[in-house]
């Protein structure tokens, strides 16, 4: 770090966003003691104790001290409903308040990225980076690593209803699969989660905190990036707001946007990088035309089915004060029990209909049910069977509505806006009901509470999907990697037409992965760090 003119401070790398990707970048790029690294985070420290308790996402989501608390625009595909979109505003970003589920996606996801012209992003290329980050509780093999910072563990909570769900899935023709991150994703089994001995393992805990004392790493919290600093087509640094003061910092090598699928395109647009007509319309001078910024938005939409049961579920364990006290005591003494609960217990990857080449839907089974979990569970025994389309064809956008970075952008998700997505939604509900109708579950189910047996025709099932669905918090794709007219970054994650700027987060996914997005985002950052270091090492040799 060194001072330059106008009281600006210069670093080699500036990372904007200390989330799932940013913490990884900060760790890996500061491994070189000769490189000065600055990490800017708009949120605060991850001191809230609920961050570290796995089930604490009920407390940290929708909490303005840890969550940006985004809200989508009214969505015609959801009958005009608006959805809350939690995004982490704290060290660790969304990895500090997500559901902890560790899923990588399918081989074909990455091979298709490469086939579209993104060299180096095939499955065999990215697998080493999944392994590099991972510390797998079960041990290492061809698909798993044990030397990485990110703890990946088996669940520390099992319940009868979850095992019945697995047996019913098998009876419905879905194979059992103990490792959906291994040779094949298809099947039913228990999730693994990013935790260690009952405590969340966010990227802040795994990657950032162990290296905070490095002399060449500077972390500034509550520093909200306002815009990028450009000189022609070169990115010089960033301007950020902290404690009401505007500060400028310079990057001699690169600025790395790691602010996520909402934050990264917002920063680009506020900096004059985007579609000229849109920028002019909101009062921002276009400094670099790039029409794909903020476009290509994709997300996983889950359709929630709730079934009442005659056997006990977690609803019975956590809705009474004395039982809550027992649950809390169990966690304090043993780090086991309901407080170690991830967002789901059982996952299924399967096909919504015959004839498909690979799984196109995913189930998240929770041994509880609620209208709004933060407000308490239902006053009866029940479980939730949520199902989502893995690769939706609907596309949305993130577009700023003001040059002021403090004004939230317009989030147009455009859920269920294509015939294919509507068809899969209807078929997915039918698969969920087929599983529920198998003997291991049918014998304990007393009623389909949501959406209800009155929904039978395809039109009625589609209406149920529009009315009883929620995001699984997987927005991606708004700074698309590729080489077409809508691409924002190339396969080195460099922003097209600019120097000194990359985007490194879930926004670069050209097509959403088939599953939860946190592990793939960490992989993207691991791979990006190696590309960045290699690029500047070659430049140094050339000079």
C-alpha positions as CSV (number, residue, x, y, z in Angstrom):
1,X,0.0,0.0,0.0
2,X,1.3,3.5,-0.9
3,X,-0.1,7.0,-1.1
4,X,-0.4,8.8,-4.4
5,X,-1.6,12.2,-5.6
6,X,-4.9,13.7,-4.2
7,X,-4.6,11.6,-1.0
8,X,-5.6,8.5,-2.9
9,X,-4.2,5.2,-1.6
10,X,-3.0,2.7,-4.1
11,X,-3.1,-1.1,-3.9
12,X,-2.3,-3.8,-6.4
13,X,-5.8,-5.4,-6.2
14,X,-9.1,-4.0,-4.9
15,X,-11.8,-6.5,-4.2
16,X,-15.3,-5.0,-4.0
17,X,-17.4,-7.3,-1.8
18,X,-16.4,-9.6,1.0
19,X,-18.9,-12.3,0.2
20,X,-18.7,-15.9,-1.0
21,X,-16.3,-15.0,-3.8
22,X,-14.5,-11.9,-2.3
23,X,-13.3,-13.7,0.8
24,X,-11.7,-16.4,-1.4
25,X,-10.0,-13.8,-3.6
26,X,-8.7,-12.0,-0.5
27,X,-7.1,-15.1,0.8
28,X,-5.6,-16.4,-2.4
29,X,-4.3,-13.1,-3.8
30,X,-2.7,-12.1,-0.5
31,X,-0.7,-15.3,-0.5
32,X,1.9,-13.3,-2.4
33,X,3.4,-11.0,0.2
34,X,4.6,-8.6,-2.6
35,X,1.0,-7.8,-3.6
36,X,-1.1,-5.3,-1.6
37,X,-4.8,-6.4,-1.4
38,X,-7.7,-4.2,-0.3
39,X,-11.1,-5.9,0.5
40,X,-14.1,-3.5,0.7
41,X,-17.3,-4.7,2.3
42,X,-20.5,-2.6,2.5
43,X,-21.7,-4.5,5.6
44,X,-20.2,-5.0,9.0
45,X,-18.3,-7.7,10.9
46,X,-19.9,-11.1,11.3
47,X,-20.2,-10.8,15.1
48,X,-23.9,-11.6,15.2
49,X,-24.0,-15.0,17.0
50,X,-26.9,-16.2,14.9
51,X,-24.6,-16.1,11.8
52,X,-22.7,-19.0,13.3
53,X,-25.6,-21.2,14.4
54,X,-26.7,-23.1,11.4
55,X,-30.4,-22.5,11.9
56,X,-29.7,-18.9,12.6
57,X,-30.6,-17.9,9.0
58,X,-34.1,-17.5,10.4
59,X,-32.7,-14.6,12.4
60,X,-30.3,-13.1,9.9
61,X,-32.4,-13.1,6.7
62,X,-34.6,-10.0,6.5
63,X,-32.5,-8.4,9.2
64,X,-31.2,-5.1,7.9
65,X,-28.0,-5.4,9.9
66,X,-26.9,-8.5,7.9
67,X,-29.2,-8.5,4.8
68,X,-29.6,-6.1,2.0
69,X,-33.3,-6.9,2.1
70,X,-34.0,-6.7,-1.6
71,X,-37.5,-7.0,-3.0
72,X,-38.3,-7.9,-6.6
73,X,-40.6,-6.0,-8.8
74,X,-44.2,-7.2,-9.0
75,X,-44.0,-10.4,-11.1
76,X,-46.8,-11.2,-13.6
77,X,-45.6,-14.9,-13.5
78,X,-46.4,-15.0,-9.8
79,X,-49.8,-13.2,-10.1
80,X,-48.2,-9.9,-9.3
81,X,-46.5,-11.0,-6.1
82,X,-43.2,-9.5,-5.0
83,X,-40.6,-11.7,-3.5
84,X,-38.0,-10.9,-0.8
85,X,-34.5,-11.6,-2.0
86,X,-32.1,-11.9,0.9
87,X,-28.4,-11.1,0.1
88,X,-25.7,-11.0,2.7
89,X,-24.5,-7.5,3.9
90,X,-21.8,-8.7,6.2
91,X,-18.4,-10.3,6.1
92,X,-19.0,-13.6,4.3
93,X,-21.8,-12.2,2.3
94,X,-24.6,-14.6,1.5
95,X,-22.5,-17.5,2.8
96,X,-23.0,-16.0,6.3
97,X,-26.8,-16.3,6.0
98,X,-27.6,-19.0,3.4
99,X,-29.0,-22.4,4.1
100,X,-25.5,-24.0,4.2
101,X,-26.3,-26.6,1.5
102,X,-23.3,-27.9,-0.4
103,X,-24.2,-28.7,-4.0
104,X,-21.9,-28.3,-7.1
105,X,-24.2,-28.9,-10.0
106,X,-23.9,-31.4,-13.0
107,X,-21.0,-32.2,-15.2
108,X,-23.0,-31.0,-18.2
109,X,-23.5,-27.6,-16.7
110,X,-19.8,-26.8,-17.0
111,X,-19.1,-28.7,-20.2
112,X,-21.9,-26.6,-21.8
113,X,-20.2,-23.4,-20.6
114,X,-17.0,-24.6,-22.3
115,X,-18.9,-25.7,-25.4
116,X,-20.3,-22.2,-25.7
117,X,-16.8,-20.9,-26.1
118,X,-15.7,-20.4,-22.5
119,X,-12.3,-22.1,-22.6
120,X,-11.2,-23.7,-19.4
121,X,-14.6,-23.9,-17.8
122,X,-15.5,-27.6,-18.5
123,X,-16.2,-30.0,-15.7
124,X,-12.7,-31.5,-15.7
125,X,-11.2,-27.9,-15.6
126,X,-13.3,-26.8,-12.6
127,X,-13.3,-30.0,-10.5
128,X,-9.8,-29.3,-9.1
129,X,-11.0,-26.0,-7.8
130,X,-14.0,-27.6,-6.0
131,X,-11.5,-30.0,-4.4
132,X,-9.1,-27.2,-3.6
133,X,-11.5,-25.3,-1.5
134,X,-13.0,-28.4,0.2
135,X,-12.3,-30.1,3.5
136,X,-14.6,-33.1,3.2
137,X,-15.6,-34.8,6.4
138,X,-15.9,-38.2,4.7
139,X,-12.4,-38.1,3.3
140,X,-10.9,-37.5,-0.1
141,X,-11.3,-39.3,-3.4
142,X,-11.4,-38.4,-7.1
143,X,-14.2,-35.9,-6.5
144,X,-13.5,-34.6,-3.0
145,X,-10.6,-32.8,-1.3
146,X,-9.6,-32.7,2.4
147,X,-7.0,-29.9,2.5
148,X,-9.2,-26.9,1.7
149,X,-10.5,-24.3,4.2
150,X,-14.2,-24.9,3.5
151,X,-15.6,-27.5,5.9
152,X,-18.2,-29.8,4.3
153,X,-20.0,-32.1,6.8
154,X,-22.8,-34.6,7.1
155,X,-26.0,-33.5,8.9
156,X,-26.1,-33.7,12.7
157,X,-29.8,-34.1,12.7
158,X,-31.9,-37.0,11.4
159,X,-35.6,-37.5,11.8
160,X,-38.0,-40.3,10.9
161,X,-40.0,-38.3,8.4
162,X,-36.9,-37.5,6.4
163,X,-36.0,-41.2,6.1
164,X,-39.6,-42.0,5.1
165,X,-39.3,-39.4,2.4
166,X,-36.1,-41.1,1.1
167,X,-37.8,-44.5,1.1
168,X,-40.9,-43.1,-0.7
169,X,-38.6,-41.6,-3.3
170,X,-37.0,-44.9,-3.9
171,X,-40.4,-46.5,-4.2
172,X,-41.2,-43.9,-6.8
173,X,-38.3,-45.1,-8.9
174,X,-35.6,-42.6,-7.8
175,X,-32.3,-44.2,-7.0
176,X,-30.6,-43.6,-3.7
177,X,-27.4,-41.5,-4.0
178,X,-25.1,-41.0,-1.1
179,X,-23.0,-38.4,-2.9
180,X,-24.8,-36.1,-5.3
181,X,-21.5,-34.2,-5.8
182,X,-19.7,-37.3,-7.0
183,X,-19.8,-39.3,-10.1
184,X,-23.5,-38.7,-10.7
185,X,-25.9,-36.2,-9.3
186,X,-29.2,-38.1,-10.0
187,X,-30.9,-39.6,-7.0
188,X,-32.1,-39.0,-3.5
189,X,-30.1,-38.7,-0.3
190,X,-29.2,-36.4,2.6
191,X,-27.6,-33.0,2.0
192,X,-24.2,-32.1,3.2
193,X,-23.6,-28.7,4.6
194,X,-20.9,-26.1,5.1
195,X,-20.4,-26.5,8.8
196,X,-18.0,-27.9,11.3
197,X,-19.0,-29.6,14.5
198,X,-22.4,-27.8,14.4
199,X,-21.1,-24.3,13.5
200,X,-21.5,-22.6,10.2
201,X,-18.5,-22.4,7.9
202,X,-18.9,-19.2,5.9
203,X,-16.2,-18.0,3.5
204,X,-15.4,-15.3,6.1
205,X,-14.7,-18.1,8.6
206,X,-13.0,-20.4,6.2
207,X,-11.0,-18.0,4.0
208,X,-10.8,-14.5,5.5
209,X,-10.4,-14.7,9.3
210,X,-7.4,-17.1,9.2
211,X,-5.4,-14.5,7.1
212,X,-6.7,-11.2,8.5
213,X,-3.3,-10.5,10.1
214,X,-1.4,-10.6,6.8
215,X,0.5,-7.3,6.5
216,X,-0.5,-7.0,2.8
217,X,-4.2,-7.5,3.3
218,X,-6.4,-4.5,4.3
219,X,-10.1,-5.0,5.1
220,X,-12.4,-2.0,5.3
221,X,-16.0,-2.7,6.5
222,X,-19.0,-0.5,6.0
223,X,-17.4,0.8,2.8
224,X,-20.2,1.0,0.1
225,X,-18.7,1.2,-3.4
226,X,-20.2,4.2,-5.2
227,X,-18.6,3.8,-8.6
228,X,-15.5,2.7,-10.5
229,X,-12.9,5.3,-11.6
230,X,-12.2,5.3,-15.3
231,X,-9.6,6.9,-17.5
232,X,-10.7,6.1,-21.0
233,X,-11.0,2.3,-21.1
234,X,-8.8,1.7,-18.1
235,X,-10.2,1.2,-14.6
236,X,-8.0,3.1,-12.1
237,X,-9.8,2.3,-8.8
238,X,-13.0,2.8,-6.9
239,X,-14.8,5.5,-5.0
240,X,-16.6,4.3,-1.8
241,X,-18.7,5.9,1.0
242,X,-17.8,5.3,4.6
243,X,-19.1,7.1,7.6
244,X,-20.5,9.8,5.3
245,X,-17.2,10.5,3.7
246,X,-16.2,9.7,0.1
247,X,-12.9,8.0,-0.3
248,X,-10.9,7.0,-3.4
249,X,-8.5,4.2,-3.8
250,X,-6.4,3.1,-6.7
251,X,-5.5,-0.3,-8.1
252,X,-2.2,-0.6,-9.9
253,X,-3.2,-4.0,-11.3
254,X,-6.9,-4.8,-11.1
255,X,-10.3,-4.0,-9.6
256,X,-12.3,-7.2,-8.9
257,X,-16.0,-6.9,-8.6
258,X,-17.3,-9.6,-6.3
259,X,-20.6,-8.0,-5.2
260,X,-23.0,-10.6,-6.5
261,X,-25.6,-10.9,-9.2
262,X,-27.4,-7.7,-7.9
263,X,-24.4,-5.6,-6.6
264,X,-22.0,-6.1,-9.5
265,X,-24.2,-5.0,-12.3
266,X,-25.5,-2.1,-10.2
267,X,-21.9,-0.8,-9.6
268,X,-21.2,-1.2,-13.3
269,X,-24.3,0.7,-14.3
270,X,-23.7,3.5,-11.7
271,X,-20.2,3.8,-13.2
272,X,-21.5,4.4,-16.7
273,X,-21.0,0.9,-18.0
274,X,-24.0,-0.7,-19.6
275,X,-26.7,-0.1,-22.2
276,X,-26.6,3.6,-23.4
277,X,-30.4,4.1,-23.6
278,X,-31.0,2.7,-20.2
279,X,-28.2,4.7,-18.6
280,X,-29.3,7.9,-20.2
281,X,-32.8,7.3,-19.0
282,X,-31.7,7.3,-15.4
283,X,-29.3,10.2,-15.7
284,X,-26.0,8.3,-16.0
285,X,-23.5,9.2,-18.7
286,X,-22.5,6.1,-20.7
287,X,-18.7,5.8,-20.6
288,X,-18.6,2.3,-22.0
289,X,-21.3,0.6,-24.0
290,X,-22.0,-3.0,-22.8
291,X,-25.7,-3.9,-23.3
292,X,-25.5,-7.2,-21.4
293,X,-24.9,-5.6,-18.0
294,X,-27.7,-6.6,-15.7
295,X,-29.4,-8.8,-18.3
296,X,-29.6,-12.6,-18.3
297,X,-30.9,-12.8,-14.7
298,X,-31.8,-16.3,-13.7
299,X,-33.0,-17.8,-10.4
300,X,-34.3,-21.1,-9.0
301,X,-38.0,-20.8,-8.1
302,X,-39.2,-23.4,-5.6
303,X,-42.8,-24.6,-5.5
304,X,-43.7,-25.5,-1.9
305,X,-45.9,-28.4,-1.0
306,X,-46.8,-29.0,2.7
307,X,-48.2,-32.3,3.9
308,X,-49.8,-32.8,7.3
309,X,-48.7,-36.0,9.1
310,X,-49.8,-38.2,12.0
311,X,-46.2,-38.7,13.0
312,X,-44.1,-36.1,14.8
313,X,-42.0,-33.6,12.9
314,X,-39.8,-30.7,14.0
315,X,-43.0,-28.6,14.2
316,X,-43.7,-30.5,17.4
317,X,-40.2,-30.1,18.8
318,X,-39.8,-26.3,18.4
319,X,-43.2,-24.7,18.9
320,X,-43.5,-24.9,22.7
321,X,-41.2,-22.8,25.0
322,X,-40.0,-25.7,27.1
323,X,-39.2,-27.8,24.1
324,X,-37.3,-24.8,22.6
325,X,-35.3,-24.6,25.8
326,X,-34.4,-28.3,25.5
327,X,-33.4,-27.7,21.9
328,X,-31.2,-24.8,22.9
329,X,-29.6,-26.7,25.7
330,X,-28.9,-29.7,23.4
331,X,-27.1,-27.4,21.0
332,X,-25.0,-25.6,23.7
333,X,-23.9,-28.9,25.2
334,X,-23.4,-31.1,22.1
335,X,-23.7,-29.0,19.0
336,X,-26.3,-31.3,17.7
337,X,-30.1,-31.3,17.3
338,X,-32.5,-28.9,15.5
339,X,-30.3,-25.9,15.8
340,X,-27.8,-27.5,13.5
341,X,-30.5,-27.7,10.8
342,X,-29.6,-26.6,7.3
343,X,-32.2,-25.2,5.0
344,X,-33.2,-28.8,4.1
345,X,-32.4,-32.4,5.1
346,X,-33.1,-34.4,2.0
347,X,-32.3,-33.6,-1.7
348,X,-33.6,-35.2,-4.9
349,X,-32.3,-34.7,-8.4
350,X,-34.6,-36.3,-10.9
351,X,-36.5,-35.8,-14.2
352,X,-39.8,-34.0,-14.4
353,X,-40.9,-36.3,-17.2
354,X,-39.6,-39.3,-19.2
355,X,-37.3,-38.8,-22.2
356,X,-35.1,-36.1,-20.6
357,X,-31.3,-36.6,-20.9
358,X,-30.6,-35.5,-17.3
359,X,-32.3,-34.4,-14.1
360,X,-34.1,-31.1,-14.5
361,X,-35.8,-30.7,-11.1
362,X,-34.5,-30.6,-7.5
363,X,-36.3,-31.3,-4.2
364,X,-35.5,-29.7,-0.8
365,X,-37.3,-31.7,1.9
366,X,-37.6,-30.0,5.3
367,X,-39.0,-31.9,8.3
368,X,-41.1,-28.9,9.3
369,X,-43.5,-26.4,7.8
370,X,-44.3,-22.8,8.2
371,X,-45.9,-19.9,6.3
372,X,-43.0,-17.7,7.3
373,X,-40.3,-19.6,9.3
374,X,-39.2,-16.5,11.2
375,X,-42.7,-16.2,12.6
376,X,-42.9,-19.8,13.8
377,X,-43.9,-23.2,12.5
378,X,-47.4,-24.5,11.9
379,X,-49.4,-25.7,15.0
380,X,-49.6,-29.2,13.6
381,X,-47.2,-32.0,12.5
382,X,-46.1,-31.5,8.9
383,X,-43.2,-31.5,6.4
384,X,-42.4,-29.4,3.4
385,X,-41.5,-30.8,0.0
386,X,-40.2,-28.0,-2.2
387,X,-39.3,-28.6,-5.8
388,X,-37.6,-26.3,-8.3
389,X,-36.7,-26.3,-12.0
390,X,-32.9,-26.6,-12.2
391,X,-32.3,-24.8,-15.5
392,X,-35.2,-22.3,-16.0
393,X,-35.5,-20.7,-19.5
394,X,-37.1,-17.5,-18.1
395,X,-34.7,-14.5,-18.0
396,X,-34.9,-11.3,-16.1
397,X,-32.8,-8.2,-15.4
398,X,-31.2,-5.9,-12.8
399,X,-31.4,-2.3,-13.8
400,X,-30.7,0.8,-11.8
401,X,-33.4,3.4,-11.6
402,X,-31.2,6.2,-10.2
403,X,-27.6,7.3,-10.4
404,X,-27.6,7.1,-6.6
405,X,-25.9,3.8,-5.5
406,X,-28.0,3.8,-2.4
407,X,-31.2,3.5,-4.4
408,X,-32.0,-0.2,-4.9
409,X,-32.2,-1.4,-8.6
410,X,-35.2,-2.8,-10.3
411,X,-35.2,-6.6,-10.0
412,X,-37.3,-8.2,-12.7
413,X,-37.2,-11.9,-12.2
414,X,-39.8,-12.8,-14.9
415,X,-40.5,-16.1,-13.3
416,X,-42.6,-18.7,-15.2
417,X,-42.5,-16.5,-18.3
418,X,-41.9,-19.3,-20.8
419,X,-44.0,-22.3,-21.8
420,X,-41.2,-24.7,-20.9
421,X,-40.9,-23.3,-17.3
422,X,-44.7,-23.5,-16.9
423,X,-44.7,-27.1,-18.1
424,X,-41.9,-28.2,-15.8
425,X,-43.7,-26.5,-12.8
426,X,-46.8,-28.5,-13.4
427,X,-44.9,-31.8,-13.9
428,X,-42.8,-31.1,-10.8
429,X,-45.9,-30.9,-8.6
430,X,-47.0,-34.2,-10.1
431,X,-43.7,-35.8,-9.2
432,X,-44.0,-34.4,-5.6
433,X,-47.4,-35.9,-5.3
434,X,-46.2,-39.3,-6.7
435,X,-43.6,-39.4,-4.0
436,X,-46.1,-38.5,-1.3
437,X,-48.3,-41.3,-2.6
438,X,-45.8,-44.1,-1.9
439,X,-46.4,-46.3,1.1
440,X,-43.5,-45.1,3.3
441,X,-45.1,-41.6,3.3
442,X,-48.7,-42.2,2.4
443,X,-49.3,-44.2,5.6
444,X,-48.4,-41.1,7.7
445,X,-49.8,-38.3,5.6
446,X,-53.2,-37.0,6.6
447,X,-53.7,-34.1,4.2
448,X,-52.0,-32.1,1.5
449,X,-52.2,-28.7,3.2
450,X,-50.5,-26.7,0.5
451,X,-51.5,-26.2,-2.2
452,X,-54.3,-28.6,-1.5
453,X,-56.0,-31.5,-3.2
454,X,-58.5,-29.2,-5.0
455,X,-55.7,-28.3,-7.5
456,X,-55.9,-31.1,-10.1
457,X,-56.0,-30.0,-13.7
458,X,-52.8,-28.7,-15.4
459,X,-54.2,-25.2,-15.4
460,X,-54.9,-25.4,-11.7
461,X,-51.5,-26.8,-10.9
462,X,-49.9,-23.9,-12.8
463,X,-52.0,-21.5,-10.8
464,X,-50.8,-23.3,-7.6
465,X,-47.2,-22.8,-8.8
466,X,-47.7,-19.1,-9.3
467,X,-49.3,-18.7,-5.9
468,X,-47.2,-21.0,-3.7
469,X,-43.6,-20.5,-4.9
470,X,-40.6,-18.7,-3.5
471,X,-37.1,-18.0,-4.5
472,X,-34.3,-20.3,-3.2
473,X,-32.0,-17.3,-3.3
474,X,-29.9,-18.2,-6.3
475,X,-29.7,-15.1,-8.5
476,X,-27.0,-15.4,-11.2
477,X,-26.1,-14.5,-14.7
478,X,-26.2,-10.7,-14.8
479,X,-22.6,-10.2,-15.9
480,X,-22.6,-13.1,-18.3
481,X,-19.4,-14.9,-19.3
482,X,-19.1,-15.4,-23.0
483,X,-18.3,-13.8,-26.4
484,X,-21.7,-13.0,-27.8
485,X,-23.4,-9.6,-27.9
486,X,-24.8,-9.9,-24.4
487,X,-21.6,-11.1,-22.7
488,X,-20.1,-8.9,-20.1
489,X,-16.9,-10.8,-19.3
490,X,-14.7,-13.1,-21.3
491,X,-13.5,-16.6,-20.1
492,X,-10.8,-14.9,-18.0
493,X,-13.6,-12.9,-16.3
494,X,-12.2,-9.6,-17.8
495,X,-14.9,-7.1,-18.6
496,X,-15.1,-6.8,-22.4
497,X,-13.5,-3.6,-23.8
498,X,-11.9,-2.5,-20.5
499,X,-8.6,-3.1,-18.8
500,X,-8.0,-3.5,-15.1
501,X,-11.4,-4.9,-14.3
502,X,-12.9,-8.4,-13.7
503,X,-16.1,-9.7,-12.3
504,X,-15.7,-12.7,-10.0
505,X,-19.0,-13.9,-8.5
506,X,-22.2,-15.8,-9.5
507,X,-23.2,-13.1,-11.9
508,X,-20.7,-14.5,-14.5
509,X,-22.6,-17.8,-14.9
510,X,-23.9,-17.9,-18.5
511,X,-26.5,-20.5,-17.5
512,X,-27.4,-21.2,-13.9
513,X,-26.0,-24.4,-12.5
514,X,-28.2,-27.4,-11.7
515,X,-28.4,-26.9,-7.9
516,X,-27.5,-24.6,-5.1
517,X,-25.1,-21.8,-6.1
518,X,-22.7,-21.2,-3.2
519,X,-20.2,-24.0,-3.8
520,X,-20.0,-23.0,-7.6
521,X,-19.4,-19.4,-6.6
522,X,-16.5,-20.4,-4.3
523,X,-15.1,-22.5,-7.2
524,X,-15.3,-19.5,-9.6
525,X,-13.3,-17.4,-7.1
526,X,-10.7,-20.1,-6.7
527,X,-10.2,-20.4,-10.4
528,X,-10.2,-16.7,-10.9
529,X,-7.5,-16.2,-8.3
530,X,-5.2,-18.6,-10.2
531,X,-6.0,-16.9,-13.5
532,X,-5.3,-13.5,-12.1
533,X,-2.0,-14.5,-10.5
534,X,-0.9,-16.3,-13.7
535,X,-1.7,-13.3,-15.8
536,X,0.4,-10.9,-13.7
537,X,3.2,-13.3,-13.3
538,X,3.5,-13.6,-17.1
539,X,3.4,-9.8,-17.4
540,X,6.2,-9.5,-14.9
541,X,8.3,-12.0,-16.8
542,X,7.6,-10.1,-20.1
543,X,8.8,-6.9,-18.6
